[in-house]
Amino acid sequence: MDIKISKTHKSRIGEVDFDNLGFGEFFSDHMVTVDYQGGEWKLARIVPFGTIEILPSVCSLHYGQVVFEGLKAFRIKDGSINLFRPEKYHERYNRSCQRLCIPPLEFGFFISGLKELLLLDKDWIPKKKGTSLYIRPFVFATDSFLGVHVSNTYRFMIITSPVGAYYKEGINPVRLITSGEYARAIKGGLGSTKTPANYASSLLPAEEAQKKGFTQVLWLDGVEKRYIEEVGTMNIMFFIDNELVTPPLEGSILPGVTRDTVIQLAQKWGITVKEEKISIEEVFEATKNGRLQEVFGTGTAAVISPVGWIQHEDEMITVNNGKIGPFSQKLYDEITGIQYGEKPDIFGWCHRI
């Protein structure tokens, strides 16, 4: 892909305190932008990060024809860059695009623009363990009309942000509360698609949960309100009787890349993995009879997020005495070790730049 590069005249990197990074608060100097016109992706360019001009009638603002992704790049001790599982994120991006009637993007197109951007803004990749460069590819429809139909033009972009821990708790256990009257997704809807509408429905329940002192919502299925699906920002896993149990991908759950990473590692370690329905009643019962050992979330932003407490209706359980468990810690250490180039990458997950 031919990419026209226009460099910024003045870097903003001096404005960032790399010792106190939040999540998604600062943005690197440049961004990728590619347009879809006349049935093809073209006009690829890297430009200084800044405002973009769109008409107020652009259809994506009104009808939500938008897809986004999120992956990370890591600074290695030798100064090179590890890009973690970009093929898997690109694969999910194209599946989401298919669901939203957005033209797919070839992997070569995707990775070449991303590599150019990372090399140009390599100084923005934090050096401290536990930090990374968060990468946000996204695409939106750009036709100007008011009427519910598919757009003919699109814009694909990539922006990046140096980040620290996603949750303020870091690797310490979080508190979850079940979704109550609210429903996030059902089979056939957008639950498995990384699109803004999939997240908009979770905002009010998440706000209410946080006001009650909880970190996030543990979503139950939208029909029976019994079966566990995922957390608002991550997939969920249960370690019961030395077996790993996680809800199956049946159309209402986002197919997480970290979820897949954990499953492959667990299977390599000889642990039985069960992708099957599990009800909130089963989880509480497993706690009462001592079978539930650990609960943790998996996601690109947090990697592994141990769960210390779950509330359902008027009852709350404490998991592993509110502490991170040995299995969660082992997974976190292994995944981050691979990402930072400290452990062997036997699966070939990392792209070295």
N, C-alpha and C positions, 0 to 999 in steps of 0.2 A: 504494500500500500504506500503510495506517495503521500507524504504528510508535509504540509507547509507549516513551518515553525516560526512564530513571532514571539521573541523573548521580551519579558518585562524589562523596563528601564531601571526599575528599583525594586529589589526584593523586600518583602515584608517579614522575613524570617526573624529579624531582630526584635519584632514585637511579641514573639512567643516565648513563654517561660517553659522550656522543655523539662524542667524539674517538677512542674506542677500542671501536667496536662489533664484536662477533663476529657470529654468524649464529644467529638464533632463540633468543637467551638472555634477552631482555627482552620484556615484553608490554605493550601500550598499556592505557590506563585502562578501556576499554569493549569490549564484544563484542555481536554480533548473535546473537539466538536466535529461531528460528521452529519451530513444531511442526506435524506432519502428523497430523491426527486426523479420523476420519469421512470420509476420502476427499478432504481438502483441506488446503492449507497455511494456517495461521492463527496467531493469538496472536503476531504479530511484535513484538519488543521489543529495545531496546538497554539493557543493564544493565552495572554495573561488572564488570570482569574479575575472575573468582574461581572458586571451586570449584563444581562441579555435582554434584547428588545423583542417583545411579542405583542400582538394585537389583543385587546381585551376579549375579542371574539374567538380566540384560538380554541379549537374544539376540546382539547385536553383539559382545559380549565372547567369546562361545563359537563363533560361526559366521562372523564377519568381514564382516557386511553393512555395509560402511563405504566411503565414497568421499571423497576430498579433492582440493583444487586448490591452486595456488600462483601468485599474480601479484604485481605490484608497483605502487606509487604513488611518484611522484617530485616533489620540490620544484622549482618553476620560479623563476627569478630575480625575477619580478614578484610572487612570493608565492603564486601559484596552484598547483594540483596537476595533474600528468599521470598519468592511469591508463592503462597500456599494454595495448592489445588485449583489453579485458575480454570482448568478444563471443566471441573465439576460445577463451578459457579457459572461458567459460560453455558453449560448444558442446561442448567436451571433457568438462566436468563432466556434462552430460546424457547423453552417450554412455556414460560410465562408469556412471552410474546405471542406464541401460537394461540393461547387462550384469549388474548386481548386483540387478536387480528392485526398484530404489528409485524412487519417483515423481519425475518431472522437476520442475524449477523454472523458471518463466518468466523470461526475461531482465529484464523490467521489475521483477519481484519481487526478483531478484538484485541489480540495479544500484541500485535505490532504497535498499535497506538498506545497501549498501556505501557509497554516497555520504553518507548520513546519518552513518555511522560515521566516515568520513574527515573530514568537516567538524567533528564533535565532538572528534576526537582529532588535529586538524591539527598541533598543536604537536609531536606525536610523529614527524612526518615529518622526517627529517634534512635538513640544508641542504648538507652537504658533497658535492661530486662524488664518485661512487663509492659513495655510500650511498643507501638508499631505505627505504621502508616495505614490508615483506613482508606479503602478505595471504594468510591461510590459511582459505578456506571449506572446510567439511567437513559431512558428514551421516552419521548412524548410526541403525540400527534400535533402537527402544526398547521393543518388546514384551518381556514377561517370560515366558520359557519355555525348556525344555530339549528340543529336538527340531529336526531340520533342516527348516525350512520358512520361507517368506517372512513377514516381520513386517507388521503392519498399521499401525504407528505409527512415526514417525521424528522426529529433531530435526536441523535445519540450523543451523549456527553459523558465524560469521566472527570470527576473532581476528587481530590484527595485531602486527607486531614490527619495530622499527627495526633495520636490518641493515647490515653492511659486506660485505666479500668473503666468498664461500662457502668457497673454498679458501684455505688459509694462503698458498699461492703467489701468490694474486691473479691478475694477468694474466700471470705468469711460467709457463713450460711445466711441465706435470705429467708424472708417470711412470705408465704403465699396464702391467698384466700380464694376459695372456689367462686365461680362466676355467678352464682345465685340465679336471678331472673334473666340475666343477659345471655345471648347466644352470639358466638363469634362467626361460625361458619357451618355449613352443611355440605354433604356430598353433592357434587354438581355445581357448587358455587365457586367462590374465589379463594377458598381456604388454602389451597395448595399453590397459589400464585403469588409472586412477590410484586404486588401492586398496591398503591396507596390505599385503595378502598378496603383491602384486607386488614389494614392497620387502623383505619379511621373508626371502625366499629368498636375497637378496644379502648379508645381514649377515655370515654366517660367511666367505664368500669374501673380502669386503671387509676384514674383520678380519685374515685371513691375509695378504692383499696388503699391508696397512699395516705388519704386523710385518716384512715383507721389504723395506720401504722404498719401496713404491709408493703412489701416491695413490688409485687406484681400479682396479677390474677392467674389462677390455675383454671384453665378453661375446661368445662365439661361439654359433652356432646350437645348439639342444639335440639335433639329430638327427645331423648329420654332424660337428659340432664343427670346422667349417672356416670358415663364412661369418660375417663380422662383423655384429653386430646393434647394440649400443649400449653405453655405459658405464653404470655403476650409477645415476648421477644426471644423465645428459645423453645426447643423441644425438651421433653421431660423424660427422665429415666428412673427406674426403681431397681434397687439391688436387694433381692429377696431370696433367702436361702442360697446365697452364693450364685444366683442366676440373675441375669440382666433382663428386665422386662420394660418394654417401651411400646406405646400405642402404634398400631400399624398405619401405613400410608394408604389411606382409602379415599383420598380426594378432599378431605377437610383439614388436613395438616400439612404445613410447609415441609417439604423434604429437605431437611437441614444438611449442609455439608459436614458440619461438625458431628451431627448425629451419625452420619455414615462413617466418619472417621472413628468414632468411639466403637461402633459395632464391629468394624474390621479389626481394631486393636483387641477388643475383648475376645473375639473369636480366635485370634492369633495366640492369645494367652490361655486358650482352652476353656474359656467361660461360656456356658450355654446362654445364647441370646434368644429371647422370645419376643417377636413382634406380634403382639396380640392385645386384644381389648382388656383393659383393666379398670374396674369401677372404683369410685372413691370409697365405697364401702369395703371393698377388698383391701385397699391400702390401710384403712383404719383398723381393720381386723388383723392384718398382718403386723401392725404395730402392737396391738394388745397382746398377741400371742408370741411376740418376740422374734418374728420372722423377718420383719422389715429392717434391713441393716443401714441402707443409705438411700437418699433421693438427691438427684442433681439435675440441673438443666444443662443443655448443650447449645452453643451458638457461636457464630463468628465473633461477635463483639466481646462476650464474656469468656469464651472457650468452655470452661467448666464452672458452673455456679452451684455449689452445694446448697441444699434446702434444709433448714433447721426446724421450721415450723410450718404446719399446714392447718388452716381453719376451714371447716365445712359446717355450715349452719351454725349451731351453738357449741360445737365441739372442736377442740384444737389438739393436735398431736405434736409431740416433739420428736425429731428424728436424730438419732445418734447423739443424744444429750446436747443438741444444738451446736455440734462441732462438725468440721469437715471429716469425712471418713477416709480410711486408707485407700479404698478403691478410687474414690473421687480424686484424691491427691495423686495417686499413681497415674491416672489418666491425664490430669493437668500437667504433671511433670513430663510425661512422655510426649504429649502433643506440643507443648511449648518448647521442649528440648529439640524436637524435629524442626519446628518452625525457626528457631534461632541457630540451627546448624550444630547443635551440641550433641545430638544423638543420631544414630544411623537412620537414614531415610529409606528403609527397605521397600516401601511401597512406591517410591518414586513420586511422592506428592509435591515436592518443591521444585520450582523453576528458579534456577540460579541466574542472576543477572549481574 
